[in-house]
């Protein structure tokens, strides 16, 4: 999904001649940390609530605070994960989106990004999660997939993170099955270091309950 597909048109934009007081009211009304500033539809930067609060006079124009503008932005034709990185870098609740010619398109909000990330990661899909630590040299998607698929499961999402100052990877698998004990056992047979597993406890409880009911029935 591209950033242009996540544009939120409800967030207002500021002009240079707008007052600090107006900017603060809009930030408060829309519950954001920053607002974009434009001139002739061109993006100039983002101004933060903190910098607005530091202004001496609320009647002062936003133009007087240009030295505090955050000039970074994301293009409208890049992957939405670029916007996620922007928020992490600038600690802002909105991401300004522009065209290749610096024309302001709109902003992406954190809630919209989180919803998209949830769908992207498959977190709205039921299934178990396996987390493993391994050397970079041990990481082979083909073998990991083969182990999962040989246990009649499919990888919905695979994510890797590298440990700082080491070659150790943490690999997270989100699978399409609730029952993952057989898959975990298979990974351990192949000497993978499984550090966490997550699954629906109710699913496991149901198996245990049904087993006990069966045993009670057989005892009759």
MDTraj code that builds the backbone (N, CA, C; nanometers):
import mdtraj as md
import numpy as np

residues = "UNK UNK UNK UNK UNK UNK UNK UNK UNK UNK UNK UNK UNK UNK UNK UNK UNK UNK UNK UNK UNK UNK UNK UNK UNK UNK UNK UNK UNK UNK UNK UNK UNK UNK UNK UNK UNK UNK UNK UNK UNK UNK UNK UNK UNK UNK UNK UNK UNK UNK UNK UNK UNK UNK UNK UNK UNK UNK UNK UNK UNK UNK UNK UNK UNK UNK UNK UNK UNK UNK UNK UNK UNK UNK UNK UNK UNK UNK UNK UNK UNK UNK UNK UNK UNK UNK UNK UNK UNK UNK UNK UNK UNK UNK UNK UNK UNK UNK UNK UNK UNK UNK UNK UNK UNK UNK UNK UNK UNK UNK UNK UNK UNK UNK UNK UNK UNK UNK UNK UNK UNK UNK UNK UNK UNK UNK UNK UNK UNK UNK UNK UNK UNK UNK UNK UNK UNK UNK UNK UNK UNK UNK UNK UNK UNK UNK UNK UNK UNK UNK UNK UNK UNK UNK UNK UNK UNK UNK UNK UNK UNK UNK UNK UNK UNK UNK UNK UNK UNK UNK UNK UNK UNK UNK UNK UNK UNK UNK UNK UNK UNK UNK UNK UNK UNK UNK UNK UNK UNK UNK UNK UNK UNK UNK UNK UNK UNK UNK UNK UNK UNK UNK UNK UNK UNK UNK UNK UNK UNK UNK UNK UNK UNK UNK UNK UNK UNK UNK UNK UNK".split()
xyz = np.array([
    [0.0839, -0.1190, 0.0000],
    [0.0000, 0.0000, 0.0000],
    [0.0878, 0.1246, 0.0000],
    [0.0508, 0.2222, -0.0830],
    [0.1271, 0.3456, -0.0928],
    [0.0750, 0.4500, 0.0060],
    [0.1616, 0.5459, 0.0381],
    [0.1228, 0.6505, 0.1327],
    [0.0023, 0.7300, 0.0841],
    [-0.0086, 0.7497, -0.0462],
    [-0.1204, 0.8280, -0.1011],
    [-0.2552, 0.7659, -0.0685],
    [-0.2575, 0.6353, -0.0449],
    [-0.3837, 0.5663, -0.0169],
    [-0.4285, 0.5835, 0.1279],
    [-0.3451, 0.6430, 0.2130],
    [-0.3776, 0.6568, 0.3550],
    [-0.4010, 0.8023, 0.3959],
    [-0.4134, 0.8900, 0.3000],
    [-0.4274, 1.0325, 0.3301],
    [-0.5551, 1.0587, 0.4104],
    [-0.5399, 1.1349, 0.5185],
    [-0.6529, 1.1797, 0.5994],
    [-0.6783, 1.3266, 0.5664],
    [-0.7942, 1.3558, 0.5115],
    [-0.8245, 1.4924, 0.4654],
    [-0.8872, 1.5784, 0.5738],
    [-0.9091, 1.5229, 0.6921],
    [-0.9747, 1.5992, 0.7989],
    [-0.8788, 1.6878, 0.8783],
    [-0.7507, 1.6550, 0.8751],
    [-0.6530, 1.7322, 0.9526],
    [-0.6262, 1.8649, 0.8812],
    [-0.6400, 1.9783, 0.9504],
    [-0.6197, 2.1088, 0.8859],
    [-0.4732, 2.1367, 0.8576],
    [-0.4498, 2.2338, 0.7731],
    [-0.3149, 2.2805, 0.7417],
    [-0.3059, 2.4294, 0.7735],
    [-0.1882, 2.4753, 0.8034],
    [-0.1676, 2.6156, 0.8388],
    [-0.1066, 2.6925, 0.7224],
    [-0.1375, 2.8221, 0.7175],
    [-0.0713, 2.9153, 0.6279],
    [0.0269, 2.9981, 0.7102],
    [0.1238, 3.0562, 0.6450],
    [0.2247, 3.1348, 0.7157],
    [0.1642, 3.2503, 0.7951],
    [0.0562, 3.3080, 0.7420],
    [-0.0045, 3.4234, 0.8088],
    [-0.0953, 3.3855, 0.9254],
    [-0.1225, 3.2562, 0.9448],
    [-0.2059, 3.2140, 1.0571],
    [-0.1338, 3.2421, 1.1886],
    [-0.2115, 3.2763, 1.2899],
    [-0.1526, 3.3115, 1.4193],
    [-0.1155, 3.1869, 1.4997],
    [-0.0256, 3.2060, 1.5932],
    [0.0125, 3.0993, 1.6848],
    [-0.1092, 3.0516, 1.7636],
    [-0.1936, 3.1464, 1.8050],
    [-0.3135, 3.1106, 1.8800],
    [-0.4050, 3.0185, 1.8013],
    [-0.4250, 3.0495, 1.6732],
    [-0.5090, 2.9639, 1.5887],
    [-0.4465, 2.8246, 1.5757],
    [-0.3161, 2.8209, 1.5573],
    [-0.2480, 2.6920, 1.5423],
    [-0.2648, 2.6068, 1.6674],
    [-0.2517, 2.6690, 1.7840],
    [-0.2668, 2.5954, 1.9099],
    [-0.4090, 2.5448, 1.9283],
    [-0.5067, 2.6245, 1.8882],
    [-0.6471, 2.5799, 1.8987],
    [-0.6714, 2.4594, 1.8089],
    [-0.6165, 2.4630, 1.6889],
    [-0.6354, 2.3506, 1.5964],
    [-0.5652, 2.2246, 1.6475],
    [-0.4467, 2.2415, 1.7010],
    [-0.3745, 2.1261, 1.7569],
    [-0.4534, 2.0649, 1.8713],
    [-0.5121, 2.1502, 1.9541],
    [-0.5926, 2.1011, 2.0656],
    [-0.7213, 2.0345, 2.0169],
    [-0.7874, 2.0962, 1.9192],
    [-0.9141, 2.0425, 1.8677],
    [-0.8952, 1.9072, 1.7994],
    [-0.7861, 1.8923, 1.7250],
    [-0.7654, 1.7697, 1.6471],
    [-0.6725, 1.6711, 1.7179],
    [-0.6243, 1.7090, 1.8357],
    [-0.5434, 1.6204, 1.9194],
    [-0.4246, 1.5616, 1.8438],
    [-0.3456, 1.6512, 1.7869],
    [-0.2238, 1.6123, 1.7165],
    [-0.1054, 1.6840, 1.7800],
    [0.0144, 1.6387, 1.7501],
    [0.1352, 1.6997, 1.8065],
    [0.1936, 1.8071, 1.7158],
    [0.1630, 1.7980, 1.5869],
    [0.2158, 1.8917, 1.4878],
    [0.1059, 1.9275, 1.3884],
    [0.1291, 2.0323, 1.3132],
    [0.0440, 2.0659, 1.2000],
    [0.1331, 2.1059, 1.0817],
    [0.0911, 2.0715, 0.9597],
    [0.1697, 2.1108, 0.8426],
    [0.1464, 2.2575, 0.8093],
    [0.2492, 2.3211, 0.7560],
    [0.2398, 2.4604, 0.7105],
    [0.2667, 2.4623, 0.5608],
    [0.1785, 2.5292, 0.4856],
    [0.1937, 2.5349, 0.3412],
    [0.1869, 2.6794, 0.2931],
    [0.2355, 2.6995, 0.1730],
    [0.2257, 2.8299, 0.1062],
    [0.2061, 2.8047, -0.0417],
    [0.0947, 2.8530, -0.0955],
    [0.0617, 2.8270, -0.2374],
    [0.0638, 2.6775, -0.2672],
    [0.0057, 2.6006, -0.1753],
    [-0.0056, 2.4548, -0.1880],
    [0.1287, 2.3824, -0.1828],
    [0.2364, 2.4534, -0.1541],
    [0.3674, 2.3912, -0.1400],
    [0.3944, 2.3650, 0.0082],
    [0.4510, 2.2511, 0.0361],
    [0.4803, 2.2143, 0.1746],
    [0.6036, 2.2881, 0.2245],
    [0.5895, 2.3526, 0.3393],
    [0.7009, 2.4261, 0.3988],
    [0.7617, 2.3533, 0.5179],
    [0.6800, 2.2782, 0.5889],
    [0.7297, 2.2063, 0.7052],
    [0.6203, 2.1824, 0.8068],
    [0.6582, 2.1213, 0.9187],
    [0.5646, 2.0942, 1.0282],
    [0.6063, 2.1779, 1.1487],
    [0.5075, 2.2322, 1.2180],
    [0.5333, 2.3054, 1.3411],
    [0.4749, 2.2269, 1.4578],
    [0.5502, 2.2167, 1.5660],
    [0.5074, 2.1361, 1.6807],
    [0.4332, 2.2201, 1.7829],
    [0.3537, 2.1538, 1.8649],
    [0.2829, 2.2216, 1.9731],
    [0.3820, 2.2853, 2.0704],
    [0.4916, 2.2158, 2.0995],
    [0.5901, 2.2693, 2.1928],
    [0.6482, 2.4011, 2.1437],
    [0.6805, 2.4077, 2.0147],
    [0.7374, 2.5313, 1.9605],
    [0.6344, 2.6434, 1.9579],
    [0.5100, 2.6081, 1.9348],
    [0.4035, 2.7088, 1.9378],
    [0.3847, 2.7632, 2.0792],
    [0.3906, 2.6740, 2.1770],
    [0.3743, 2.7169, 2.3167],
    [0.4888, 2.8067, 2.3618],
    [0.6052, 2.7913, 2.3005],
    [0.7210, 2.8726, 2.3366],
    [0.7149, 3.0131, 2.2782],
    [0.6222, 3.0340, 2.1849],
    [0.6088, 3.1673, 2.1249],
    [0.5612, 3.2668, 2.2299],
    [0.6110, 3.3884, 2.2227],
    [0.5796, 3.4887, 2.3248],
    [0.4380, 3.5442, 2.3110],
    [0.3876, 3.5500, 2.1906],
    [0.2590, 3.6155, 2.1668],
    [0.1739, 3.5279, 2.0759],
    [0.0520, 3.4938, 2.1205],
    [-0.0358, 3.4085, 2.0394],
    [-0.0819, 3.4780, 1.9114],
    [-0.0663, 3.6113, 1.9075],
    [-0.1058, 3.6843, 1.7867],
    [0.0041, 3.6814, 1.6806],
    [0.1217, 3.6345, 1.7221],
    [0.2330, 3.6250, 1.6275],
    [0.1994, 3.5278, 1.5157],
    [0.2407, 3.5594, 1.3944],
    [0.2172, 3.4698, 1.2822],
    [0.3090, 3.3491, 1.2868],
    [0.2594, 3.2386, 1.2346],
    [0.3399, 3.1154, 1.2282],
    [0.4681, 3.1390, 1.1484],
    [0.4643, 3.2369, 1.0599],
    [0.5801, 3.2690, 0.9761],
    [0.7051, 3.2964, 1.0594],
    [0.6860, 3.3526, 1.1790],
    [0.8000, 3.3888, 1.2639],
    [0.8689, 3.2669, 1.3245],
    [0.8100, 3.1497, 1.3107],
    [0.8655, 3.0276, 1.3706],
    [0.9256, 2.9325, 1.2671],
    [0.9539, 2.9835, 1.1498],
    [0.9996, 2.8959, 1.0410],
    [1.1298, 2.8224, 1.0745],
    [1.2132, 2.8814, 1.1589],
    [1.3388, 2.8145, 1.1948],
    [1.3140, 2.6855, 1.2725],
    [1.1922, 2.6687, 1.3264],
    [1.1586, 2.5486, 1.4033],
    [1.0838, 2.4438, 1.3201],
    [1.0570, 2.4742, 1.1946],
    [0.9809, 2.3805, 1.1108],
    [1.0586, 2.2496, 1.0934],
    [0.9852, 2.1400, 1.0959],
    [1.0399, 2.0095, 1.0568],
    [1.0155, 1.9954, 0.9069],
    [1.1215, 1.9979, 0.8292],
    [1.1057, 2.0042, 0.6835],
    [1.0899, 1.8672, 0.6179],
    [1.1205, 1.7617, 0.6908],
    [1.1104, 1.6275, 0.6325],
    [0.9651, 1.5933, 0.6006],
    [0.9495, 1.5064, 0.5027],
    [0.8165, 1.4589, 0.4623],
    [0.8351, 1.3253, 0.3918],
    [0.7256, 1.2650, 0.3484],
    [0.7341, 1.1428, 0.2670],
    [0.6622, 1.1674, 0.1355],
    [0.7072, 1.0991, 0.0336],
    [0.6455, 1.1133, -0.0979],
    [0.5151, 1.0332, -0.1048],
    [0.4301, 1.0700, -0.1974],
    [0.2988, 1.0059, -0.2082],
    [0.3018, 0.8731, -0.2828],
    [0.4187, 0.8368, -0.3375],
    [0.4266, 0.7139, -0.4176],
    [0.5202, 0.6104, -0.3567],
    [0.5419, 0.6186, -0.2228],
    [0.6295, 0.5223, -0.1570],
    [0.5464, 0.4310, -0.0672],
    [0.6077, 0.3213, -0.0238],
    [0.5379, 0.2258, 0.0615],
    [0.5046, 0.2894, 0.1960],
    [0.3912, 0.2493, 0.2532],
    [0.3453, 0.3125, 0.3772],
    [0.4418, 0.2923, 0.4943],
    [0.5276, 0.1903, 0.4885],
    [0.6238, 0.1702, 0.5969],
    [0.7209, 0.2874, 0.6092],
    [0.7384, 0.3628, 0.5013],
    [0.8199, 0.4838, 0.5081],
    [0.7588, 0.5831, 0.6061],
    [0.6264, 0.5896, 0.6105],
    [0.5570, 0.6782, 0.7042],
    [0.5751, 0.6303, 0.8478],
    [0.5784, 0.4995, 0.8681],
    [0.6016, 0.4446, 1.0015],
    [0.7392, 0.4873, 1.0514],
    [0.8376, 0.4811, 0.9640],
    [0.9730, 0.5221, 1.0007],
    [0.9785, 0.6710, 1.0328],
    [0.9002, 0.7518, 0.9611],
    [0.8952, 0.8962, 0.9854],
    [0.8470, 0.9250, 1.1276],
    [0.7419, 0.8570, 1.1689],
    [0.6873, 0.8778, 1.3030],
    [0.7887, 0.8385, 1.4092],
    [0.8587, 0.7301, 1.3861],
    [0.9598, 0.6856, 1.4806],
    [1.0732, 0.7867, 1.4902],
    [1.1092, 0.8460, 1.3783],
    [1.2211, 0.9393, 1.3736],
    [1.1868, 1.0741, 1.4358],
    [1.0662, 1.1238, 1.4073],
    [1.0298, 1.2597, 1.4473],
    [0.9334, 1.2659, 1.5657],
    [0.8867, 1.1513, 1.6134],
    [0.7956, 1.1464, 1.7282],
    [0.6760, 1.2409, 1.7088],
    [0.6089, 1.2217, 1.5993],
    [0.4939, 1.3028, 1.5653],
    [0.3715, 1.2152, 1.5471],
    [0.2525, 1.2749, 1.5587],
    [0.1289, 1.1973, 1.5444],
    [0.0737, 1.2009, 1.4025],
    [0.1348, 1.2795, 1.3156],
    [0.0929, 1.2834, 1.1752],
    [0.2163, 1.2860, 1.0852],
    [0.1968, 1.2400, 0.9624],
    [0.3062, 1.2355, 0.8649],
    [0.2652, 1.3171, 0.7426],
    [0.3411, 1.4207, 0.7061],
    [0.3079, 1.4996, 0.5871],
    [0.3454, 1.4243, 0.4593],
    [0.2570, 1.4288, 0.3622],
    [0.2791, 1.3586, 0.2349],
    [0.2807, 1.4614, 0.1225],
    [0.3819, 1.4537, 0.0366],
    [0.3960, 1.5493, -0.0730],
    [0.4191, 1.4756, -0.2048],
    [0.4056, 1.5488, -0.3134],
    [0.4363, 1.4946, -0.4454],
    [0.5843, 1.5174, -0.4755],
    [0.6285, 1.4683, -0.5894],
    [0.7686, 1.4867, -0.6299],
    [0.8013, 1.6331, -0.6545],
    [0.6984, 1.7155, -0.6779],
    [0.7201, 1.8583, -0.7005],
    [0.6970, 1.9406, -0.5741],
    [0.6909, 1.8741, -0.4581],
    [0.6755, 1.9379, -0.3272],
    [0.5355, 1.9940, -0.3021],
    [0.4390, 1.9524, -0.3828],
    [0.3006, 1.9934, -0.3583],
    [0.2454, 1.9127, -0.2404],
    [0.1797, 1.9805, -0.1489],
    [0.1268, 1.9140, -0.0301],
    [0.0026, 1.8333, -0.0664],
    [0.0014, 1.7052, -0.0270],
    [-0.1112, 1.6167, -0.0567],
    [-0.2031, 1.6033, 0.0644],
    [-0.1455, 1.5878, 0.1824],
    [-0.2225, 1.5691, 0.3043],
    [-0.1356, 1.5020, 0.4086],
    [-0.1976, 1.4482, 0.5107],
    [-0.1216, 1.3818, 0.6161],
    [-0.1769, 1.2416, 0.6407],
    [-0.0934, 1.1596, 0.7022],
    [-0.1346, 1.0273, 0.7492],
    [-0.1310, 1.0318, 0.9010],
    [-0.2359, 0.9841, 0.9652],
    [-0.2416, 0.9861, 1.1115],
    [-0.1914, 0.8541, 1.1691],
    [-0.1484, 0.8592, 1.2943],
    [-0.1007, 0.7384, 1.3620],
    [-0.2085, 0.6302, 1.3681],
    [-0.3348, 0.6624, 1.4061],
    [-0.4363, 0.5561, 1.4087],
    [-0.4536, 0.4864, 1.2741],
    [-0.4503, 0.5627, 1.1647],
    [-0.4639, 0.5014, 1.0322],
    [-0.3433, 0.4127, 1.0008],
    [-0.2252, 0.4570, 1.0429],
    [-0.1060, 0.3754, 1.0219],
    [-0.1129, 0.2456, 1.1007],
    [-0.1606, 0.2553, 1.2254],
    [-0.1698, 0.1357, 1.3092],
    [-0.2672, 0.0339, 1.2506],
    [-0.3799, 0.0821, 1.1984],
    [-0.4764, -0.0083, 1.1355],
    [-0.4141, -0.0778, 1.0146],
    [-0.3406, -0.0013, 0.9358],
    [-0.2771, -0.0587, 0.8174],
    [-0.1684, -0.1569, 0.8557],
    [-0.0918, -0.1237, 0.9598],
    [0.0114, -0.2152, 1.0080],
    [-0.0491, -0.3452, 1.0594],
    [-0.1631, -0.3341, 1.1281],
    [-0.2296, -0.4540, 1.1803],
    [-0.2695, -0.5470, 1.0668],
    [-0.3252, -0.4881, 0.9602],
    [-0.3640, -0.5699, 0.8448],
    [-0.2408, -0.6261, 0.7741],
    [-0.1372, -0.5423, 0.7640],
    [-0.0141, -0.5824, 0.6954],
    [0.0535, -0.6984, 0.7665],
    [0.0523, -0.6974, 0.8990],
    [0.1198, -0.8006, 0.9773],
    [0.0345, -0.9260, 0.9967],
    [-0.0930, -0.9177, 0.9558],
    [-0.1802, -1.0329, 0.9728],
    [-0.2288, -1.0513, 1.1141],
    [-0.2172, -0.9462, 1.1971],
    [-0.2558, -0.9600, 1.3374],
    [-0.4057, -0.9792, 1.3559],
    [-0.4835, -0.9461, 1.2529],
    [-0.6280, -0.9672, 1.2617],
    [-0.6675, -1.1087, 1.2204],
    [-0.5678, -1.1908, 1.1853],
    [-0.5928, -1.3298, 1.1485],
    [-0.5682, -1.4191, 1.2706],
    [-0.6563, -1.5153, 1.2920],
    [-0.6369, -1.6102, 1.4008],
    [-0.5209, -1.7028, 1.3677],
    [-0.4415, -1.7358, 1.4678],
    [-0.3317, -1.8279, 1.4458],
    [-0.2254, -1.8146, 1.5525],
    [-0.1388, -1.9134, 1.5581],
    [-0.0325, -1.9139, 1.6570],
    [0.0883, -1.8339, 1.6122],
    [0.1715, -1.7984, 1.7089],
    [0.2934, -1.7223, 1.6819],
    [0.4116, -1.7958, 1.7443],
    [0.5179, -1.8069, 1.6659],
    [0.6420, -1.8692, 1.7118],
    [0.7535, -1.7671, 1.6968],
    [0.8325, -1.7504, 1.8041],
    [0.9453, -1.6568, 1.8014],
    [1.0729, -1.7364, 1.8270],
    [1.1717, -1.7175, 1.7389],
    [1.2966, -1.7933, 1.7485],
    [1.4162, -1.7002, 1.7370],
    [1.5246, -1.7346, 1.8067],
    [1.6535, -1.6686, 1.7898],
    [1.7435, -1.7599, 1.7090],
    [1.8187, -1.7008, 1.6158],
    [1.9086, -1.7828, 1.5350],
    [2.0210, -1.6974, 1.4785],
    [2.1300, -1.7639, 1.4441],
    [2.2389, -1.6973, 1.3742],
    [2.1905, -1.6569, 1.2350],
    [2.2468, -1.5482, 1.1847],
    [2.2080, -1.5036, 1.0506],
    [2.2307, -1.6131, 0.9469],
    [2.3384, -1.6886, 0.9637],
    [2.3703, -1.7957, 0.8690],
    [2.2675, -1.9084, 0.8729],
    [2.1937, -1.9192, 0.9841],
    [2.0939, -2.0245, 0.9983],
    [1.9597, -1.9854, 0.9372],
    [1.9435, -1.8569, 0.9093],
    [1.8148, -1.8076, 0.8601],
    [1.7977, -1.8419, 0.7119],
    [1.7046, -1.9310, 0.6850],
    [1.6735, -1.9707, 0.5477],
    [1.5220, -1.9819, 0.5360],
    [1.4634, -1.8899, 0.4624],
    [1.3168, -1.8867, 0.4505],
    [1.2642, -2.0171, 0.3927],
    [1.3377, -2.0750, 0.2975],
    [1.2908, -2.1971, 0.2327],
    [1.2784, -2.3117, 0.3329],
    [1.3768, -2.3260, 0.4211],
    [1.3708, -2.4352, 0.5188],
    [1.2634, -2.4087, 0.6240],
    [1.2537, -2.2838, 0.6695],
    [1.1513, -2.2495, 0.7678],
    [1.0122, -2.2766, 0.7104],
    [0.9903, -2.2364, 0.5859],
    [0.8609, -2.2612, 0.5221],
    [0.8334, -2.4096, 0.5065],
    [0.9376, -2.4853, 0.4720],
    [0.9201, -2.6300, 0.4525],
    [0.8778, -2.6971, 0.5828],
    [0.9377, -2.6560, 0.6954],
    [0.9004, -2.7142, 0.8251],
    [0.7553, -2.6824, 0.8583],
    [0.7165, -2.5567, 0.8356],
    [0.5783, -2.5160, 0.8648],
    [0.4804, -2.5894, 0.7755],
    [0.5078, -2.5919, 0.6450],
    [0.4153, -2.6521, 0.5494],
    [0.4066, -2.8033, 0.5652],
    [0.5140, -2.8662, 0.6128],
    [0.5099, -3.0119, 0.6345],
    [0.4194, -3.0470, 0.7512],
    [0.3819, -2.9476, 0.8299],
    [0.2878, -2.9674, 0.9399],
    [0.1506, -2.9072, 0.9071],
    [0.1223, -2.9012, 0.7777],
    [-0.0091, -2.8560, 0.7280],
    [-0.0450, -2.7155, 0.7762],
    [0.0532, -2.6259, 0.7758],
    [0.0285, -2.4866, 0.8141],
    [0.0890, -2.3945, 0.7088],
    [0.0527, -2.2668, 0.7184],
    [0.1015, -2.1656, 0.6250],
    [0.1500, -2.0456, 0.7057],
    [0.2576, -1.9855, 0.6623],
    [0.3069, -1.8633, 0.7262],
    [0.2263, -1.7442, 0.6754],
    [0.1558, -1.6789, 0.7663],
    [0.0811, -1.5585, 0.7293],
    [0.1713, -1.4361, 0.7266],
    [0.2678, -1.4352, 0.8187],
    [0.3581, -1.3203, 0.8271],
    [0.4887, -1.3654, 0.8890],
    [0.5995, -1.3150, 0.8326],
    [0.7318, -1.3441, 0.8852],
    [0.8055, -1.2124, 0.9048],
    [0.8614, -1.1955, 1.0231],
    [0.9341, -1.0725, 1.0526],
    [1.0677, -1.1049, 1.1177],
    [1.1704, -1.0282, 1.0830],
    [1.3019, -1.0477, 1.1432],
    [1.3520, -0.9168, 1.2028],
    [1.4170, -0.9263, 1.3172],
    [1.4855, -0.8123, 1.3772],
    [1.6240, -0.8576, 1.4188],
    [1.7226, -0.7693, 1.4002],
    [1.8607, -0.8047, 1.4333],
    [1.8967, -0.7514, 1.5704],
    [1.9630, -0.8345, 1.6503],
    [2.0105, -0.7906, 1.7800],
    [2.1227, -0.6882, 1.7607],
    [2.1243, -0.5819, 1.8368],
    [2.2326, -0.4826, 1.8240],
    [2.3693, -0.5465, 1.8504],
    [2.4653, -0.5114, 1.7665],
    [2.6042, -0.5554, 1.7849],
    [2.6203, -0.7066, 1.7840],
    [2.5376, -0.7754, 1.7078],
    [2.5541, -0.9209, 1.6957],
    [2.4932, -0.9670, 1.5640],
    [2.5178, -1.0936, 1.5336],
    [2.4611, -1.1530, 1.4123],
    [2.3383, -1.2379, 1.4432],
    [2.2822, -1.2208, 1.5627],
    [2.1652, -1.2965, 1.6025],
    [2.0387, -1.2292, 1.5489],
    [1.9527, -1.3082, 1.4870],
    [1.8238, -1.2603, 1.4387],
    [1.7122, -1.3160, 1.5274],
    [1.6139, -1.2337, 1.5547],
    [1.4899, -1.2827, 1.6147],
    [1.3875, -1.2929, 1.5031],
    [1.3388, -1.4126, 1.4810],
    [1.2444, -1.4394, 1.3719],
    [1.1077, -1.4696, 1.4316],
    [1.0084, -1.3946, 1.3881],
    [0.8712, -1.4138, 1.4359],
    [0.7850, -1.4670, 1.3226],
    [0.7194, -1.5786, 1.3493],
    [0.6293, -1.6398, 1.2513],
    [0.4857, -1.6312, 1.3019],
    [0.3974, -1.5823, 1.2186],
    [0.2542, -1.5850, 1.2483],
    [0.1924, -1.6870, 1.1536],
    [0.1342, -1.7918, 1.2108],
    [0.0836, -1.9042, 1.1326],
    [-0.0681, -1.9041, 1.1261],
    [-0.1216, -1.9826, 1.0360],
    [-0.2668, -1.9873, 1.0175],
    [-0.3330, -2.0962, 1.1022],
    [-0.2580, -2.1525, 1.1975],
    [-0.3113, -2.2591, 1.2831],
    [-0.3034, -2.2186, 1.4291],
    [-0.4033, -2.2607, 1.5054],
    [-0.4001, -2.2401, 1.6497],
    [-0.3111, -2.3450, 1.7177],
    [-0.3206, -2.4684, 1.6728],
    [-0.2443, -2.5785, 1.7326],
    [-0.1042, -2.5804, 1.6698],
    [-0.0053, -2.5366, 1.7441],
    [0.1290, -2.5239, 1.6884],
    [0.2331, -2.6080, 1.7629],
    [0.1891, -2.6929, 1.8561],
    [0.2862, -2.7704, 1.9336],
    [0.3691, -2.8623, 1.8441],
    [0.3074, -2.9207, 1.7418],
    [0.3812, -3.0077, 1.6500],
    [0.4837, -2.9305, 1.5695],
    [0.4490, -2.8081, 1.5305],
    [0.5413, -2.7245, 1.4531],
    [0.6582, -2.6815, 1.5410],
    [0.6277, -2.6449, 1.6652],
    [0.7342, -2.6074, 1.7587],
    [0.8302, -2.7241, 1.7791],
    [0.7750, -2.8427, 1.7977],
    [0.8584, -2.9618, 1.8161],
    [0.9464, -2.9875, 1.6936],
    [0.8898, -2.9624, 1.5747],
    [0.9670, -2.9823, 1.4519],
    [1.0840, -2.8849, 1.4445],
    [1.0595, -2.7600, 1.4785],
    [1.1690, -2.6616, 1.4789],
    [1.2773, -2.7015, 1.5781],
    [1.2359, -2.7497, 1.6933],
    [1.3342, -2.7892, 1.7943],
    [1.4146, -2.9107, 1.7490],
    [1.3513, -3.0008, 1.6738],
    [1.4251, -3.1161, 1.6196],
    [1.5339, -3.0708, 1.5232],
    [1.5056, -2.9614, 1.4529],
    [1.6039, -2.9059, 1.3597],
    [1.6982, -2.8080, 1.4298],
    [1.6954, -2.8092, 1.5624],
    [1.7862, -2.7300, 1.6463],
    [1.7669, -2.5794, 1.6324],
    [1.6437, -2.5384, 1.6063],
    [1.6104, -2.3965, 1.6145],
    [1.5814, -2.3622, 1.7605],
    [1.6219, -2.2425, 1.8005],
    [1.6027, -2.1984, 1.9383],
    [1.4693, -2.1241, 1.9506],
    [1.3650, -2.1979, 1.9881],
    [1.2323, -2.1382, 2.0054],
    [1.2279, -2.0714, 2.1425],
    [1.2080, -1.9398, 2.1452],
    [1.2112, -1.8682, 2.2735],
    [1.0720, -1.8327, 2.3247],
    [0.9752, -1.8154, 2.2342],
    [0.8385, -1.7873, 2.2764],
    [0.7415, -1.8554, 2.1817],
    [0.6250, -1.8892, 2.2356],
    [0.5124, -1.9305, 2.1512],
    [0.3872, -1.8658, 2.2077],
    [0.3000, -1.8261, 2.1190],
    [0.1733, -1.7654, 2.1585],
    [0.0623, -1.8316, 2.0791],
    [-0.0454, -1.8658, 2.1469],
    [-0.1591, -1.9268, 2.0791],
    [-0.2828, -1.9019, 2.1626],
    [-0.3967, -1.9363, 2.1066],
    [-0.5238, -1.9164, 2.1754],
    [-0.5373, -2.0212, 2.2846],
    [-0.5288, -1.9767, 2.4098],
    [-0.5370, -2.0710, 2.5212],
    [-0.6715, -2.1418, 2.5256],
    [-0.7758, -2.0754, 2.4809],
    [-0.9077, -2.1388, 2.4813],
    [-0.9075, -2.2608, 2.3907],
    [-0.8328, -2.2503, 2.2803],
    [-0.8245, -2.3628, 2.1878],
    [-0.7611, -2.4827, 2.2578],
    [-0.6495, -2.4574, 2.3295],
    [-0.5836, -2.5651, 2.4010],
    [-0.6717, -2.6175, 2.5138],
    [-0.7413, -2.5258, 2.5814],
    [-0.8300, -2.5675, 2.6905],
    [-0.9406, -2.6582, 2.6386],
    [-0.9923, -2.6264, 2.5199],
    [-1.0988, -2.7079, 2.4618],
    [-1.0496, -2.8493, 2.4329],
    [-0.9264, -2.8588, 2.3835],
    [-0.8697, -2.9912, 2.3573],
    [-0.8577, -3.0699, 2.4874],
    [-0.8056, -3.0032, 2.5899],
    [-0.7885, -3.0693, 2.7195],
    [-0.9232, -3.1111, 2.7784],
    [-1.0224, -3.0223, 2.7685],
    [-1.1559, -3.0528, 2.8214],
    [-1.2179, -3.1713, 2.7482],
    [-1.2085, -3.1691, 2.6146],
    [-1.2657, -3.2779, 2.5353],
    [-1.1955, -3.4105, 2.5656],
    [-1.0653, -3.4037, 2.5886],
    [-0.9903, -3.5250, 2.6217],
    [-1.0387, -3.5826, 2.7541],
    [-1.0544, -3.4970, 2.8552],
    [-1.0995, -3.5446, 2.9862],
    [-1.2421, -3.6005, 2.9788],
    [-1.3274, -3.5355, 2.8988],
    [-1.4635, -3.5868, 2.8818],
    [-1.4618, -3.7250, 2.8181],
    [-1.3736, -3.7417, 2.7207],
    [-1.3621, -3.8715, 2.6550],
    [-1.3146, -3.9785, 2.7546],
    [-1.2155, -3.9453, 2.8343],
    [-1.1640, -4.0403, 2.9324],
    [-1.2719, -4.0766, 3.0364],
    [-1.3477, -3.9766, 3.0788],
    [-1.4565, -4.0022, 3.1734],
    [-1.5614, -4.0927, 3.1121],
    [-1.5893, -4.0698, 2.9826],
    [-1.6872, -4.1510, 2.9125],
    [-1.6394, -4.2956, 2.9026],
    [-1.5091, -4.3142, 2.8722],
    [-1.4554, -4.4488, 2.8585],
    [-1.4518, -4.5232, 2.9913],
    [-1.4467, -4.4474, 3.1019],
    [-1.4456, -4.5096, 3.2344],
    [-1.5851, -4.5601, 3.2764],
    [-1.6856, -4.5088, 3.2068],
    [-1.8231, -4.5510, 3.2448],
    [-1.8423, -4.6995, 3.2148],
])
top = md.Topology()
chain = top.add_chain()
for i, resn in enumerate(residues, 1):
    res = top.add_residue(resn, chain, resSeq=i)
    for name in ("N", "CA", "C"):
        top.add_atom(name, md.element.get_by_symbol(name[0]), res)
traj = md.Trajectory(xyz[None], top)
